[in-house]
Structure formats: C-alpha cells, structure tokens
C-alpha cells in the first residue's frame, strides 16, 4: 500500500478517463487467463490512458490495453530466443507469455522497452521482468508494479543496467487528444529527488 500511495503522490492528482472499468478488466483477464496485479489496475484506473515521465505508456482496458496486450504477447511468442537468453524464473522453459505460468505485459515505453508481470517471488505473488525490445535478455525486479513504477520515475535503472531516465522538473503526465479532436491533456506530478538507486532494496537482475 505504501508504494501505491507513493505513486499517487508523485504522479499527481488522479484523472480517471472511465467511470467504471470492471467489465473491461474482466474481459481482459478472461482472455489472459490470469487476474492482473491489483496495484497495476489501481494506477491504470487513476491515470490511463497517459504517458508518464515523458516515456512510459499506461494503457486502459476500456481502450487500447487489450489489443496491445494480445499483439505484444504474439510478437514475443513468435521470437526466436537464443539458447542462453537470460529470463529469471524461466531457465528451464525459456520465456513464456500469458496465463498463470507466463509473463503478462503491463506497459511499454517510447524507447522500445517492455514491462511484464509474472507470478512468484513476493508476498503478493508478483514480480516484474523488463526488457529492451532490441535485446533478448530480461531483467528481474522482485517487487510489485507500484514499487517498480515509483523507482522508475525516481530515476532508477528499472529496465536493466544503465536504463535510468530522469527528465528535468516534476513528473509530466500527458493524455493523448481525443479522436474527435482537441489538444492533449497535460498535468504535472511532483518534483522527485534524483536517485540512481531508489530507496529500500536494490532491484535484482
């Protein structure tokens, strides 16, 4: 809960785009074969669709999240993985996607990075794996999505070594313009202390 509250504090006032997301979540989770992490759903409901920290895309189940999730899993399933690909927790099988035993995509960035959740490793049953779309290896962070996101916007290396991104000023949230027209909606979050390794335990990769 503390990490979820910290995310809300740094991303600014919630700006829900949809009043009721329950049916959309049920449809998405039925297709995935697994219920998504509660902290991720809370954050998505509060802010998505939006681009956070100038790079990270948060998609909403009532709009683009379901087709993006399906397309992403299809693309990763069709990848020819190297024999020595690093994917913590999937050493015996190689990377797996979807269902309770596989990785589920949660978010992406405009730098071609992907954020997945997988079961196991924490009291809440989830851990985060990330990868750069131009590389094969995955990096593990034994934490939930809210903690991962809080560390990401604080300037941590959260998509592998040397991946930190820390734009100047407060966190910037931007919602794309509606299809009918108009300008994107932009609102500021909070100022952040820059830390290469955010508080508490360092991520494990």
ZIPE-V71503 format. One record per pair of residues at least 4 apart in sequence whose C-alpha atoms are under 6 Angstrom apart, sorted by the first residue. I is the first residue (numbers start at 1). J is the second residue. Records with the same first field share a line. If there is no record, write none. Layout:
I = J ; J
This chain:
3 = 146 ; 147
4 = 146
7 = 11 ; 150
10 = 189 ; 190
11 = 189
12 = 189
14 = 46 ; 47
15 = 46 ; 47
16 = 45 ; 46 ; 47
24 = 61 ; 62
25 = 29
26 = 30
28 = 66
29 = 33 ; 34 ; 35
32 = 98 ; 99
33 = 99
34 = 99 ; 100
39 = 146
40 = 145
44 = 48
48 = 58 ; 59 ; 60
49 = 58 ; 59 ; 60
50 = 58 ; 174 ; 175
51 = 56 ; 57 ; 173 ; 174
52 = 56 ; 173
53 = 171 ; 172
55 = 109 ; 110
56 = 108 ; 109
57 = 108 ; 109
58 = 107
59 = 64 ; 65
60 = 65
61 = 65 ; 66
65 = 69
68 = 72
73 = 77
85 = 137
86 = 137 ; 138
87 = 138
90 = 94 ; 95
96 = 102
97 = 102 ; 103
98 = 102 ; 103 ; 104
103 = 116 ; 117 ; 118
104 = 116 ; 117
105 = 115 ; 116
106 = 115 ; 116
107 = 115
108 = 113 ; 114 ; 115
109 = 113
112 = 133
113 = 131 ; 132 ; 133
114 = 130 ; 131
115 = 130
116 = 128 ; 129 ; 130
117 = 127 ; 128
118 = 126 ; 127
119 = 125 ; 126
120 = 125 ; 126
122 = 126
126 = 144
127 = 142 ; 143 ; 144
128 = 140 ; 141
129 = 139 ; 140
130 = 138 ; 139 ; 159
131 = 138 ; 159
139 = 160 ; 205
140 = 204 ; 205
141 = 203 ; 204
145 = 149
151 = 156 ; 198
152 = 156 ; 158
154 = 194
155 = 164 ; 165 ; 166 ; 194 ; 195 ; 196
156 = 164 ; 196 ; 197 ; 198
157 = 161 ; 162 ; 163 ; 164
159 = 163
170 = 189 ; 190 ; 191
171 = 188 ; 189 ; 190
172 = 188 ; 189
173 = 186 ; 187 ; 188
174 = 185 ; 186
175 = 184 ; 185
176 = 184
177 = 182 ; 183 ; 184
